[in-house]
Amino acid sequence: MMENNKVFKLLKKIPEGKITTYKEIGLKLNLNPRKVGRILSENEDLENIKCYKVVKSDGKVGGYKLGIKEKIKRLEKEGIKVENGKIVDFGRRVFRFS
C-alpha cells in the first residue's frame, strides 16, 4: 500500500500537457515498471490521480482502466497529440522526476 501512495503522489507532480512513463516512475521509486502498471490499474480516484498521463517508454499509449479510447481522449484534452497509438513529440512531452 505504501508503494501505491508513492506512485500516486508522483503522478500529482506531472504538469498539464506532460506525460511520464512506467519506467520513469519505476526508476524514481526503485520499482519494476510492470509493478507500476499494476499499481495504476488499482487506482480508484481517476479524476484526481491522473494515471492516463503514464505511457510506455516507446511512446505507445498503453492500457487504461477506462479503455484506450478514453485515455487518448484525456491526453488530447491536455494538448497531447496521439497518432496511431503513439504520443507525437514524445521526447518533448516526457516529464522526468528530479
N, C-alpha and C positions, 0 to 999 in steps of 0.2 A: 504493500500500500504506500509505503514511503517513496518508492521509485515512481509510482503513479503521480504523486504530488509534485515531485521534482520535474517530471516531464511536463505536466500541465502548467507549472509555474514558468517554465521556459517558453512555452507557447505564447504566453501573455506578453512576452518581450518582443515578439515579432511585429514590426511596424506595418501599417497599412501599405499595401502594394508590394510586400515582400513575402517570400516563402522560405522554407528551410527543408532539409532532407532528414530522413530517418537516420542516415549516417551521421550528419552533423549533431543531432541530438545524442546519438549513441556515443560519439567521441567526447562530447561535453560531459556526459554523465557516466562514462565508462560502462555502457550497456550495449548489447548486441542490437543492431538495427531492427532485427526481426522482433525482438522483445519490445522495442519502442512501438512498432506497429501493433503488437498485441495490446499494449497498454492503451494506445489511442483507440483501438476498437472497443474498449470498455468505457470510453468517455460518455457520460450521461448528460453532460451540460454542453451541448453542441453550439449554443448561442454565445456562451462566454469563453469556452475553451475551444478555440478555432483550429481543430485538428485538420481541417481541409487545407490548411496552409503548409502541410507536410507532404512532400513528394519524394519520388525515388531519386537516387543520385545521378541517374542518366537523364533526368528531366521529365520522365514519364509521370503522369498524374498519380498513378497508384490507386489503391482502394479507398473506399469511404463508406461509413455506416449507412448513409442515406443514398448511396449509389454514385457512380462516377459522373453521371449527368449533373447531379446536384453539386458535386464537388467542383466541376468545371464552371457551373453557373455562379457559384460563390467566389471562385477565383476571378472570373471575368468581371464580377461586380466590383472587385477591388482594382480593376485595371490590368489584371494579369491575363495576357492573351494565351490561349491554348489552341494548337493546331495539331491534328492527327494524334491526339492524346499526349502531346508533349508541350511543355512550357516554352513559349517564344521568349528569347532573351534570357534564357535560364541562368547563365552565369551572372548577369547583371541583377537578377531578381533575388538571388540567394542571400539570406541573412545569416551571417556567421556569428556565433556567440563568442564573446571575448572572454 
